Amino acid sequence: MADLLEEMVKSWGEELSSLLFEPDSHEVLSHIQIMVNGRAIAFLNGIRTELADGDEVLILPPVAGG
């Protein structure tokens, strides 16, 4: 997972980094939900979750509404 996020930041720049990570850190912002195959990485191995070919990764921003 960490490698994927790193590659995404390389491709889309520091603006993406500021939307995903705590400042001066590689910790994912607490309001960002990342899922692998329908399971939150918080319940897997966090940012160290290993990915395999064919895995589906979702990065979900915060949602509000009523």
Backbone torsions as a table, in degrees:
resi	resn	phi	psi	omega
1	MET	NA	-45.1	-179.0
2	ALA	-59.2	-40.7	180.0
3	ASP	-64.1	-40.6	178.4
4	LEU	-62.1	-48.0	-179.9
5	LEU	-62.3	-39.1	177.3
6	GLU	-62.1	-43.8	178.2
7	GLU	-64.9	-37.9	177.9
8	MET	-63.6	-42.4	178.9
9	VAL	-65.5	-38.7	176.5
10	LYS	-61.0	-39.1	-178.0
11	SER	-75.5	-41.4	-172.6
12	TRP	-109.0	-2.1	170.7
13	GLY	88.6	-178.6	-175.3
14	GLU	-65.9	-24.4	177.3
15	GLU	-60.0	-42.0	177.1
16	LEU	-65.1	-42.0	179.8
17	SER	-56.2	-42.8	-178.7
18	SER	-69.1	-21.5	178.3
19	LEU	-86.2	-18.7	-177.1
20	LEU	-105.0	-36.2	-168.8
21	PHE	-116.7	150.8	171.0
22	GLU	-60.9	147.2	179.1
23	PRO	-56.3	138.3	178.4
24	ASP	54.6	35.9	-177.1
25	SER	-152.4	165.3	171.9
26	HIS	-110.0	20.8	175.8
27	GLU	-85.7	129.9	178.8
28	VAL	-66.9	138.1	178.0
29	LEU	-54.7	142.0	-173.8
30	SER	-64.3	-24.2	-179.1
31	HIS	-90.9	0.0	177.0
32	ILE	-95.2	127.3	178.5
33	GLN	-104.0	124.2	175.8
34	ILE	-115.5	131.1	-178.0
35	MET	-125.7	145.0	174.7
36	VAL	-123.3	119.2	-179.6
37	ASN	52.5	41.4	175.9
38	GLY	82.0	4.1	179.9
39	ARG	-118.5	133.2	178.8
40	ALA	-65.1	136.0	-179.0
41	ILE	-64.4	-19.9	176.2
42	ALA	-60.9	-26.9	179.9
43	PHE	-99.6	2.2	176.1
44	LEU	-105.7	-114.2	179.7
45	ASN	-122.2	31.0	178.6
46	GLY	58.1	-144.5	-178.9
47	ILE	-63.9	-17.7	179.9
48	ARG	-89.8	6.9	178.0
49	THR	-58.5	127.8	178.8
50	GLU	-79.3	139.9	177.1
51	LEU	-108.4	148.7	176.8
52	ALA	-121.8	160.0	175.8
53	ASP	-53.9	134.2	177.9
54	GLY	90.9	-8.1	177.5
55	ASP	-65.2	144.7	176.5
56	GLU	-102.9	124.3	-179.8
57	VAL	-112.9	129.7	175.5
58	LEU	-118.3	134.0	173.0
59	ILE	-115.9	113.3	-172.9
60	LEU	-110.0	123.4	175.8
61	PRO	-77.2	167.8	178.6
62	PRO	-64.2	146.8	-179.4
63	VAL	-127.0	136.9	177.5
64	ALA	-132.9	157.3	178.9
65	GLY	166.0	-175.5	-178.5
66	GLY	-153.3	NA	NA
